[in-house]
Amino acid sequence: MNDTALDQPVDIKTLRRLHQDGCLTDEAFTAALRTLRPAAVWFSWAERNLLFFGSALVLSGTMFFFAYNWSVMGKFLKLGLIEAGMVACVAGSYWLGLNKLTGKILLLSASVLLGVLMAVYGQTYQTGADAFELFVGWAALILGWVVVSEFAALWFFWLILVNTGSILYWVQVLEPAHSVKFEYLCLFIAALNGTALICREGAVKKGFSYLEGRWLRAILVVALLSALSIPPMAIILEIYAYSHLHAASVASALVWPMVALGGYVCYRKILRDMLTLALILMNACLILLTLIGKLMLDGHHGSDEFMFLLFALIIIGVVSVTAFWLKRTAKEMAKEIAP
């Protein structure tokens, strides 16, 4: 082992490799793990997760409380309780400060209660508003809190509201009027989440550390690829008759391979993230296997048992090749990153 290697920071993978190679005894390996990850780290992790789950359960209980007791509660009691809870959350967030996790979660709770207040108000006074107006208005009203909170969970919650409002707007307004095809909705949702992904990557490079969580990148990539996968899957499964294919379905289906290829190159050469590469390849495998299965089962007139067995072997083969490719890519990326 050279001096350069000895100067490098030690991580858990390195410790495990040294332990497997016999360079560290069991006692030394355990002591090193305690040094790298002391008990305080695990307590902090457990505290954060319990805080998240506890807040989610309290908010869910609040919603079910109003749903169960709706008929026996007066309108002033309904609105007053929600407003009091929302004001208490905002005041608590201000008092604790947004630099603390508890303050951020209280602001997230206030954002959720604001939506509950709007829904209860709409049901109490029968405003006649469509569902998409609730979600769009909800997202607009909490936008300021999203900006000042610097909280990835609240930013993600805001994105859920915008996605939901966009889908409901198409379902309730555009689809009945036949003014916008379904493929354009898929492209819009993909563009929305793709823009959010680009903004996230740019913000991380600018130093916004609260968006560094890999979970956020993974969810945005899945949302982007899922929306783009719907048009090609619809064509493969013959939801549209081939004789009635229109330009929108073909054009939207061609966007998927371009985005998937661009994402693979980006996260392989520039940002280097194995989790994202795995998600992209998994999505590609799903579409490829759907195409293979459709061609095999539709054009076959013999034994169904044999075709299902053959298709199962093809699935194993495709997944195995993908796993081998990812393993080799991981080794290449490790060599590229290493000094």
N, C-alpha and C positions, 0 to 999 in steps of 0.2 A: 504494500500500500504506500503510495507516494505522499509527499508533504501536501500537495494540492488537495488530494482527497481528504486528508486529515483536517484541513482548514474549512471544509464544507460543513454547513449546518446539518445536524442529524434530525431525521424524521422517523416516524414509526416504521415506514417501509424499510428504511436502512437498518433499523434495529432488528426487525424480523429476519432480514436477509443474513445479517451477521449471526443471529441466533441459529438459523437453519444451517449455516456453514460451519457451525461449531466454534465460532470466534467468541461467543458469549455464553456463559453458563446460564442455567435457569435463574439462579439468584441475581446475577448481574442484569439479565434481561428484565426481570421484574422491577429491580431498583431503577433501571433506566426509564422504564415506562412510568413509574411514579414521579420521576423527575420531570419528564416531558409533559405529562398530564396529571397533575396533582389532584387530590380529592376535591379541592375548591372548584376546579373546572367542571367536574361532573355535577356538583351541587348547583352551580350557576346555570348549567344546561337544564337540569331538572326544574329549577325555579322558573326559568323563562317558559318552558313548555307547559308547566302546570298553570302559569299565569295566563297563557294563551287559551288553553283548554277550559280553564275556569271562566274566563271572560266570555268565551263562545257559549258555554252552557247557560250562564246567567242571561245573555241576550236571547238565546233560544227560549229559555223559560219565560222571559218577558213577553215574547211574541205569543207563545201558547197560552199565557195567562189571559191576554186580551181576547184571544180566539175563544177560549173556554167560557169566559165570564162576559162575553159580549152582550148578551141579552139582558143581564141584570145590572149593567153599569150604565149610568147616565152619561150623556155626551161630555159634560163638563168634567166629570171624574176621569173619563178615558183620556181626554186631551190634557187635563191637568197633570195626571200621573206621568204621562210621557214627557211633557214639557219639563216637569220637575226633575225627572231622571236625566234628561238631556242637559239641562242647566247645571245639575250637579256634576255631570261628567266633564263639561267644559270648565267649570270652576276648579274641579280637582286637577284637571290637566294643566291649567294655568298655575295653580298653586305648587304642584310638584315639579313643573317645568318639562318642556318637550325634550330636554336632554336626557331624561330618564325614561326607561321602558314603560314604567307604570303610567307616566303622563301621556305617552304615545298611545297606549292601549285605551286609556280613558277617552282620548280624542277619537279613536276608531269606534268606540262604543257610542259616543255622541253622534257620529256619522250614521251608524246603523239606526239609532233611535230617531234620527231625523226622517229617515225613510218610513219607519213605523208610524211616526206622527202624520206624515203626508197620506199614508194609506188609510189610517183611521179617520182623518179629516175627510178624505174622499168618500169613505163608506158612510160616515155620519151624516154628511150634508148632501150626499148623492150628486157630486159635481158632474158626473157623466164623462169624466176624462178617460181616455184610453189608457191601457196599461203602459204603453211605451212612453206616454207623457210623464208618468210617475217616475220611471227610471231615468229618463233624460233630465227631468227637473231635479231629481235627487242628485245625479252626478254634477249638475251645474251648481247646485247650492253648496256642495261640500268641496268644490274645487279649491277654494281658498285654504281649507284645512289640509287638503292633500299637499299643497305647495309648502305650507309652513311647517308641517309635521316632520318632514324628512323621514318618513316611515314607509318601508317597502310594502308592508302588509296593507296599509291604507291606500297606497298607490295601486296595488293589485286589486283591491276591492273596488276602487274607482273604475278600473278597466273592465271589471265584470259588469258593473252597471252600464257602462257605455256599450259593451257588446250586447248585453241583454236588451237595452233600449233600441239598438239598431236592428236586431233580429225581430223584435216585436213591431217595430215600425214597418218593416217589410211585410210581416204577416197580416197586420191590421189595416195597412193603407195601400202599399204598393202592389201586393199580390192580388187582392180582390179587384183592383183596377187594371190588372194585367199590364202595368206600365213598365215594370222592371223584371227581367228574368231572374230566376233563382241563381244562375251562375254569377251574375253581377253582385248578388248579396255575398256569395262565397268570396269573390275577389275583394269586396269592400272589407269584410271581416278579416281576411288575410292581410290586406293593406293596413288596417287599423292595428292589428297585433304586430305586424312586421315593423311598422313605424315605432311602436312602443319598444320593440326589441332593439332597434337602431338607437333610439333615444337612451335606452338603458346602457348600451355599450358605450355610447358617447359620454354619458354622464359619469360612468365609472372611470373613464380615461381622464375626465376633468377633475376627478377627486371626490365625487359624491359616493362616499364609502357605504352609505346605507343601502345602496342598490347592488352591492357586490355579491349578494347571496346567489349561489348557483341555482337554487330552486326557482328563482324568478326567471332566469334565463331559460331553464328547462321548460317551464310552463308556457312561456311565450313562444318558444320554438314548437312545442306540441300544438298550441292553438293555431299558429301560422300554418303548419303542415297539414293539420286536420282540415282546416277550411279549404286549402288548395287541393286536398285529396278527394273531395266530394265529387267534382265534375269528372275526373278520369274514372273514378269508381263507378259512377252512374253510367258512363259509356260502356265500360267493361261488362257490367251486369245487365246491359240492354234496357235500362230504365227508359232511355230514349231509343226509339226504333232508329236503326242506322239510316234508314231512308228519310228520316225526318230530323236528322242532325242539323242544327243551325250554327251559325258562325260563333255565337256566344259560347256554346258548349265546347266547341273545338278550341277556340282561343283560350278559354279558361283552363282547359285540360293541358294545353301546352305551357302554361305558366308554371305548373308544378315542377317539371323536370329542370327548368331553368333556375328556379329558386332553390330547389334541393341541391343542385350542383354548385350553385354559388355559395350556399350555406356550408357545404362540405369543404370547399376550398378555403373559405374564410376561417372556419374553426379548425381546419387542419394546418394551414400555413401561417395565419395571422394571430388569431386569438388562442388557438391550441386548447381545445376542450374535448376530452374523450367522451364525456356524457352527452354532449350535443351531437357529436359524430355518431354515437350509438343510436340516438333518437332518430337522426336522419336516415340511417341505414335500416332501422327497424321499420320506418314508414315506407321506405322503398321496397323492402321485403314483403310487406303487407300487400302493396299494389301488385308486385310481380307475382306473388302466389295466388292472388285473386284472379289475375289474367290467366295463369297456367291452369288453375282449377276450372275456370269457365271453359277454356278451350278443350280440356280433357273430358269433362263430364258432359258437355253439350254434344260433342262429336262422337261419343262412344255409344255403341249399341250392344256390347257384350256384357260380361260379368261385372256388375257394380262392385262386388267385393274386391275384385282384382284392381279396379281403378282406384278405389279408396285406399287400398294398401300401397299402390304405386304413388298416389298423391302424398300419402304420409311419408314415404321415403324421400320424395322430392322436398317436402317441408324440412325434414331432418337435414338433407343435403344443403339446402339454401341457408338455413340457420347456422349450420356448421361452417360453411364457407364464410359467412358474415362474421362469425365469432373469430375464426382464424385471421381474417383480414383486420379486425379490430385489435387483436392481440399483437399482430405484427406492426400495425400503425402505432400502438402504444409504445412499443420498444423503440421505434424510429423517433417518435416525439421525445422520448426520454433522452435519447442520444443527442438530439438537436438542442434540448434545453440545457443539458449538462455542459459545464465549461470545458 
